[in-house]
């Protein structure tokens, strides 16, 4: 699942094309204290549930970031991903991995309902953090203020993940634990490197900052970093009173302390098993393996076929 906060999505190669639309959605508006939720009749029950979730998130996020959104917050809700892909509220085509989008300049949240309720709740919270980020930093196209868009993805997406999931997440732990085991933890100034997935490493960074300095510094860092292209360095040094080099060292020490004891008592797969599926070229995917009932065969999805991923 991915979350795309950028103002204009997938512009390259889209010009001159129209989205295929199979439905004419008869949108209505459900008003709550802070939200205008746009929905169509078949999802009315889900819209009312989403309204409760949204107000709960608003209370949490506004308290942590010490901010009230200016104006009412729109949410455009779709009953399913195929319906969401037809939206005309956003430029470009929505990929299958896009769980929701928050426009940077109009601040509209557009999302489909996920399968499990907890996934919808997470996406909603994540996207609402983006709405707060854009409002706090005065992100505005007409004034030329890029605001939150000037900050790196790990700063923005990591904050949205931390505030919507919390400090503990098994996916983030998996990435960080393995890097700690190999003693290849990235410095903060290297987090922009595409090798480091911004959602996971950004969440790990904010979990450390929140745990050490308190969550109340998050809003202050967002304001400091988004002010006149100040950047994350100004946010860290101005609010936390420490430079990125020293903060990186302290962060790494905390990660080693947390994860190395676990690494010392576990074995790498190669120590207890042999590889039965090996990459034949760079980027080849072999995923979701399942053993046959007698244990003699394995079935998996692979892109060995060059043009697609097949069973």
C-alpha positions in Angstrom: 0.0 0.0 0.0 1.4 3.4 -0.9 0.3 6.9 0.0 1.0 9.8 -2.4 0.9 13.3 -1.0 2.2 15.2 -4.0 0.1 17.9 -5.7 0.3 16.5 -9.2 0.4 12.7 -9.7 1.7 10.7 -12.6 1.8 13.6 -15.0 4.3 12.2 -17.3 2.7 10.4 -20.2 -0.8 11.3 -19.1 -1.5 14.4 -21.2 -4.3 13.9 -23.7 -5.7 10.8 -22.1 -9.0 10.4 -20.3 -9.8 8.1 -17.5 -12.3 5.4 -18.3 -15.4 5.9 -16.2 -17.9 3.1 -15.8 -20.1 4.8 -13.1 -21.9 8.0 -12.6 -21.6 8.5 -8.8 -24.4 10.5 -7.2 -22.4 12.1 -4.4 -24.0 13.5 -1.3 -22.3 15.3 1.6 -22.2 14.1 5.2 -21.2 17.0 7.5 -19.5 16.5 10.9 -17.9 19.0 13.2 -14.7 19.3 11.1 -15.4 17.3 7.9 -17.4 17.3 4.7 -17.5 13.7 3.7 -18.6 13.2 0.0 -20.2 9.7 -0.5 -22.8 8.0 -2.7 -25.8 6.1 -1.4 -24.5 2.6 -1.5 -21.7 3.5 0.9 -23.8 5.6 3.4 -23.2 3.2 6.3 -19.5 3.2 5.6 -19.5 7.0 5.3 -21.0 7.3 8.8 -18.4 5.0 10.1 -15.6 6.9 8.4 -17.0 10.1 9.9 -16.5 8.7 13.4 -13.0 7.5 12.6 -12.1 10.9 11.0 -13.3 12.9 14.1 -11.3 10.6 16.3 -8.2 11.1 14.2 -8.7 14.8 14.2 -8.8 14.9 18.0 -5.6 12.9 18.2 -3.6 14.7 15.5 -4.7 18.3 16.4 -3.6 17.7 20.0 -0.2 16.2 19.1 0.6 18.9 16.4 -1.1 21.7 18.5 -3.1 22.9 15.5 -6.7 23.3 14.3 -7.3 23.0 10.5 -8.4 26.2 8.8 -11.8 25.7 7.2 -13.6 22.4 6.8 -11.7 19.3 5.7 -13.2 17.5 2.6 -13.0 13.8 2.3 -14.0 12.1 -1.0 -14.9 8.5 -0.2 -15.2 5.6 -2.6 -16.6 2.2 -1.8 -13.8 0.3 -3.6 -10.5 0.6 -5.3 -12.0 0.2 -8.8 -14.4 3.1 -8.1 -11.4 5.1 -6.7 -9.4 4.6 -9.9 -12.2 6.4 -11.8 -12.0 9.6 -9.7 -11.7 12.9 -11.6 -10.8 14.7 -8.3 -7.1 13.9 -8.9 -4.8 14.2 -11.9 -3.2 11.1 -13.4 -4.1 7.5 -13.0 -4.2 5.8 -9.6 -2.1 2.7 -9.3 -3.3 -0.5 -7.6 -0.9 0.3 -4.7 -2.3 3.7 -3.9 -4.3 3.5 -0.8 -5.3 7.2 -0.6 -4.2 10.7 -1.7 -4.2 14.1 -0.1 -3.9 17.0 -2.4 -1.3 19.5 -1.4 -3.0 22.7 -2.5 -6.8 22.0 -2.2 -6.2 19.7 0.8 -8.8 17.2 -0.3 -8.4 13.7 1.0 -9.5 11.1 -1.6 -9.5 7.4 -0.7 -11.3 4.1 -1.2 -12.6 1.9 1.6 -10.0 -0.9 2.3 -11.1 -4.4 3.0 -10.4 -4.7 6.8 -11.6 -1.8 8.9 -8.2 -1.3 10.5 -6.6 -0.6 7.1 -9.2 2.1 6.2 -8.6 3.6 9.7 -4.8 3.7 9.1 -5.0 5.2 5.6 -7.5 7.8 6.9 -5.2 8.8 9.8 -2.1 8.8 7.5 -3.8 11.1 5.0 -5.2 13.4 7.6 -1.7 13.9 8.9 -0.8 15.2 5.4 -3.7 17.6 5.5 -2.4 19.0 8.8 1.1 19.2 7.3 0.0 21.2 4.3 -2.1 23.5 6.5 0.5 24.1 9.1 3.2 24.9 6.5 0.8 27.1 4.4 1.5 24.9 1.3 -0.1 27.0 -1.4 0.5 27.0 -5.2 -0.8 30.5 -5.8 1.7 32.0 -3.4 4.5 29.8 -4.6 5.0 28.4 -1.1 5.9 24.7 -1.4 5.6 24.3 2.4 5.6 20.6 3.3 6.5 19.7 -0.3 9.9 21.2 0.2 10.7 18.7 3.0 12.1 15.2 2.2 9.8 12.2 1.9 11.2 10.5 5.0 10.3 13.6 7.1 6.8 13.9 5.7 5.8 10.3 5.1 7.6 9.0 8.2 5.7 11.5 10.3 2.4 10.4 8.8 3.2 6.8 9.5 4.4 7.4 13.0 1.3 9.5 13.9 -1.1 6.9 12.3 0.5 3.7 13.5 2.6 4.6 16.5 6.2 3.8 17.5 5.9 0.0 17.0 5.4 -1.6 13.6 6.5 -5.0 12.4 7.4 -3.9 8.9 9.6 -1.0 10.2 11.1 -3.3 12.8 12.1 -5.8 10.1 13.9 -3.2 8.0 15.7 -1.6 11.0 16.6 -4.9 12.7 18.3 -6.2 9.6 20.3 -3.0 9.1 21.3 -3.1 12.7 22.4 -6.7 12.4 24.6 -5.7 9.4 25.7 -2.5 11.1 24.6 -0.5 8.1 22.3 2.0 9.7 21.9 5.2 7.6 22.8 8.6 8.9 19.9 11.1 8.9 21.6 13.1 6.1 21.5 9.9 4.0 17.8 9.1 4.4 17.1 10.7 1.0 19.0 7.9 -0.7 16.4 5.7 -2.6 17.9 2.7 -0.9 16.2 3.7 2.3 12.4 3.3 2.0 11.1 6.7 3.4 8.0 5.4 5.1 9.8 2.8 7.2 13.0 4.7 8.0 11.1 8.0 8.5 8.8 6.2 11.0 11.8 4.8 12.8 13.3 8.3 13.0 10.1 9.9 14.4 9.7 7.0 16.8 13.1 7.8 18.2 12.5 11.6 18.3 9.1 11.2 20.0 10.4 8.7 22.5 13.4 10.9 23.5 12.1 14.4 23.2 8.3 13.9 23.4 5.7 14.1 20.7 5.1 17.8 21.3 8.3 18.6 19.4 6.8 17.1 16.1 4.6 20.1 15.3 7.4 22.5 16.2 9.8 20.7 13.9 7.2 20.7 11.1 6.8 24.5 11.4 10.5 25.1 11.6 11.3 22.9 8.7 8.5 24.2 6.4 9.3 27.8 7.0 10.8 29.5 4.0 12.5 26.3 2.7 14.4 26.0 6.0 14.6 22.2 5.7 15.0 19.4 8.1 18.4 20.4 9.3 17.0 23.7 10.6 14.1 21.8 12.2 16.4 19.4 14.0 18.9 22.0 15.2 16.4 24.7 16.0 14.0 22.6 18.0 16.0 19.7 19.3 19.2 21.7 19.8 21.4 19.0 18.3 23.0 18.7 14.9 22.2 15.8 12.5 25.6 14.1 13.0 25.2 13.8 16.8 21.5 12.9 16.5 22.4 10.2 14.0 24.9 8.7 16.4 22.5 8.8 19.3 19.7 7.2 17.1 22.0 4.5 16.0 23.1 3.7 19.5 19.5 3.3 20.5 18.7 1.0 17.6 21.8 -1.1 18.3 20.8 -1.4 21.9 17.2 -2.4 20.9 18.0 -4.9 18.1 21.4 -6.4 18.5 20.5 -8.6 21.5 17.7 -10.1 19.4 20.1 -10.6 16.4 22.6 -12.4 18.6 20.1 -15.1 19.6 18.6 -15.7 16.1 20.1 -17.3 13.1 20.2 -16.2 9.5 18.2 -18.4 7.1 21.5 -19.5 5.4 22.7 -21.1 8.6 19.8 -23.5 8.8 18.5 -23.9 5.3 19.5 -23.8 1.6 18.3 -21.5 -1.1 15.9 -23.2 -3.6 15.0 -20.0 -5.5 17.9 -17.9 -6.7 17.8 -14.7 -8.6 18.8 -15.0 -12.2 18.9 -11.3 -13.0 18.7 -8.0 -11.2 15.2 -7.2 -9.9 13.6 -10.6 -10.4 10.8 -11.1 -8.0 9.9 -14.5 -6.3 7.2 -14.0 -3.7 4.4 -15.6 -1.7 5.7 -19.2 -1.6 3.4 -22.0 -0.4 4.4 -25.7 0.1 2.4 -28.5 -1.4 0.6 -30.8 1.1 3.3 -33.4 1.0 6.1 -30.9 1.3 7.9 -31.9 -1.9 7.0 -28.9 -4.1 6.6 -25.1 -3.7 4.4 -22.8 -5.7 5.2 -19.1 -5.9 4.7 -15.9 -7.9 7.6 -15.0 -10.1 8.6 -12.6 -12.8 10.9 -15.1 -14.5 8.6 -14.9 -17.5 10.1 -11.4 -18.2 6.8 -9.7 -19.2 4.6 -10.5 -16.2 4.4 -12.0 -12.8 2.9 -15.5 -13.0 2.2 -18.4 -10.8 
